[in-house]
């Protein structure tokens, strides 16, 4: 081979080597750029997932703490994107600014993890008191240890790369791993509590906690330069946090839809009940006049033409029973529709229960009524209406029970108010009947045995006393109606 041919071959080989090196460098830069771009984008998305949800009417206790998680997402996204700039353009940074850049990198990293630590503190505050004490204690110990390390590094005059590496190591170990691990624990405990309360969406909060644990391991315990896959694994862990959190926070949208539907339903029911009340008052007044006239005519008929045989007496008695029944229905309609006029005052529940049982003395002898109501329990209310409430509830319990059946009336003091319960061991109700139990004129009793206004009147009285009523019933296992009067009502 000639010398010229050999030189040509060497030149081609050199060009191919340079192209190969350039290609490797370009691919490496492309990969690093995309990893850190998506890494920061995931955390930015975590912040957006929280910020763009309206937690104003949420019933979940975690909602007031999520602002700190959003702050962590945004600050950490800013940190990772600025790290991308430093990695790609490190050679362009002047030596006089390199120390400042290193301190800024450390400061951004510490601030982002500090916001996650704040989220951990707030998250433990909504858990049980014992768990909150442990969580807050661990957080304070971590912050104290990090403060000691910061003081030690700040007093050192050594500004070498090794010093910054050690400072970054302690920041990731104490603030990074510590905050992520504690936030994961808080999320997992909160999700577990929701699952115990039979809320299926609690599993997504648990998954968010697991994602934070995994991220804490890769971000706090594994060095970035250990392997090129470390940033990828951190991105995947943060992606798990994002997906699980997105699933968990969907419950807020569901809550808002349910609250809107409930408000609309209450508005419709309010209009319906208002119309029913006005109609009931008009019908009751119109019925009372002919009923009174019929009763008077029947009395005069009996006096002028006394019944001569038992058949006539039976027919007259049937007429009188029919008039009495119509008068009773008219009275219940007026009680349901008429506004309350009695002034509220302090009422002893034990006296109300006793009065209601006495008024039902003609009927209650056939049943075993147990009362557990301390004399000290008092609420602000209207005694007559509360007696009417108890009479209706006891009447329903007696009608649903066999003779000799057990009926329990109990009252107790709770943290949120006073609970009054009336339970029986009677026929009970299925789910469909329970859903309609408070509707006016809905009754499962035989025709002529009930008007269907009893529980509707009870619900109206309870609402007027700033309380809430809950019905628990199963067919063949009885019914329990629990009423909670708010503290101070």
Rosetta blueprint (number, residue, H / E / L):
1 X L
2 X L
3 X H
4 X H
5 X H
6 X H
7 X H
8 X H
9 X H
10 X H
11 X H
12 X H
13 X H
14 X H
15 X H
16 X H
17 X H
18 X H
19 X H
20 X H
21 X H
22 X H
23 X H
24 X H
25 X H
26 X H
27 X H
28 X H
29 X H
30 X H
31 X H
32 X H
33 X H
34 X H
35 X H
36 X H
37 X H
38 X H
39 X H
40 X H
41 X H
42 X H
43 X H
44 X H
45 X H
46 X H
47 X H
48 X H
49 X H
50 X H
51 X H
52 X L
53 X L
54 X L
55 X L
56 X L
57 X L
58 X L
59 X L
60 X L
61 X L
62 X L
63 X H
64 X H
65 X H
66 X H
67 X H
68 X H
69 X H
70 X H
71 X H
72 X H
73 X H
74 X H
75 X H
76 X H
77 X H
78 X H
79 X H
80 X H
81 X H
82 X H
83 X H
84 X H
85 X H
86 X H
87 X H
88 X H
89 X L
90 X H
91 X H
92 X H
93 X L
94 X L
95 X H
96 X H
97 X H
98 X H
99 X H
100 X H
101 X H
102 X H
103 X H
104 X H
105 X H
106 X H
107 X H
108 X H
109 X H
110 X H
111 X H
112 X H
113 X H
114 X H
115 X H
116 X H
117 X H
118 X H
119 X H
120 X H
121 X H
122 X H
123 X H
124 X H
125 X H
126 X L
127 X L
128 X L
129 X H
130 X H
131 X H
132 X H
133 X H
134 X H
135 X H
136 X H
137 X H
138 X H
139 X H
140 X H
141 X H
142 X H
143 X H
144 X H
145 X H
146 X H
147 X H
148 X H
149 X H
150 X H
151 X H
152 X H
153 X H
154 X H
155 X L
156 X L
157 X L
158 X L
159 X L
160 X L
161 X H
162 X H
163 X H
164 X H
165 X H
166 X H
167 X H
168 X H
169 X H
170 X H
171 X H
172 X H
173 X H
174 X H
175 X H
176 X H
177 X H
178 X H
179 X H
180 X H
181 X H
182 X H
183 X H
184 X H
185 X H
186 X H
187 X H
188 X H
189 X H
190 X H
191 X H
192 X H
193 X H
194 X H
195 X H
196 X H
197 X L
198 X L
199 X L
200 X L
201 X L
202 X H
203 X H
204 X H
205 X H
206 X H
207 X H
208 X H
209 X H
210 X H
211 X H
212 X H
213 X H
214 X H
215 X H
216 X H
217 X H
218 X H
219 X H
220 X H
221 X H
222 X L
223 X L
224 X H
225 X H
226 X H
227 X L
228 X L
229 X L
230 X H
231 X H
232 X H
233 X H
234 X H
235 X H
236 X H
237 X H
238 X H
239 X H
240 X H
241 X H
242 X H
243 X H
244 X H
245 X H
246 X H
247 X H
248 X H
249 X H
250 X H
251 X H
252 X H
253 X H
254 X H
255 X H
256 X H
257 X H
258 X H
259 X H
260 X H
261 X H
262 X H
263 X H
264 X H
265 X H
266 X H
267 X H
268 X H
269 X H
270 X H
271 X H
272 X H
273 X H
274 X H
275 X H
276 X H
277 X H
278 X H
279 X H
280 X H
281 X H
282 X H
283 X H
284 X H
285 X H
286 X H
287 X H
288 X H
289 X H
290 X H
291 X H
292 X H
293 X H
294 X H
295 X H
296 X H
297 X H
298 X H
299 X H
300 X H
301 X H
302 X H
303 X H
304 X H
305 X L
306 X L
307 X L
308 X L
309 X L
310 X H
311 X H
312 X H
313 X H
314 X H
315 X H
316 X H
317 X H
318 X H
319 X H
320 X H
321 X H
322 X H
323 X H
324 X H
325 X H
326 X H
327 X H
328 X H
329 X H
330 X H
331 X H
332 X H
333 X H
334 X H
335 X H
336 X H
337 X H
338 X L
339 X L
340 X L
341 X L
342 X L
343 X L
344 X L
345 X E
346 X E
347 X E
348 X E
349 X H
350 X H
351 X H
352 X H
353 X H
354 X H
355 X H
356 X H
357 X H
358 X H
359 X H
360 X L
361 X H
362 X H
363 X H
364 X H
365 X L
366 X L
367 X L
368 X E
369 X E
370 X E
371 X E
372 X E
373 X E
374 X L
375 X L
376 X L
377 X L
378 X E
379 X E
380 X E
381 X E
382 X L
383 X H
384 X H
385 X H
386 X H
387 X H
388 X H
389 X H
390 X H
391 X H
392 X H
393 X H
394 X H
395 X H
396 X H
397 X H
398 X H
399 X H
400 X H
401 X L
402 X L
403 X L
404 X L
405 X L
406 X E
407 X E
408 X E
409 X E
410 X E
411 X E
412 X E
413 X E
414 X E
415 X L
416 X L
417 X E
418 X E
419 X E
420 X E
421 X E
422 X E
423 X E
424 X E
425 X L
426 X L
427 X L
428 X L
429 X L
430 X L
431 X H
432 X H
433 X H
434 X H
435 X H
436 X H
437 X L
438 X L
439 X L
440 X L
441 X L
442 X L
443 X L
444 X L
445 X L
446 X L
447 X L
448 X L
449 X L
450 X L
451 X L
452 X L
453 X L
454 X H
455 X H
456 X H
457 X H
458 X H
459 X H
460 X H
461 X H
462 X H
463 X H
464 X H
465 X L
466 X L
467 X E
468 X E
469 X E
470 X E
471 X E
472 X E
473 X E
474 X E
475 X L
476 X L
477 X L
478 X E
479 X E
480 X E
481 X E
482 X E
483 X E
484 X E
485 X E
486 X E
487 X L
488 X L
489 X L
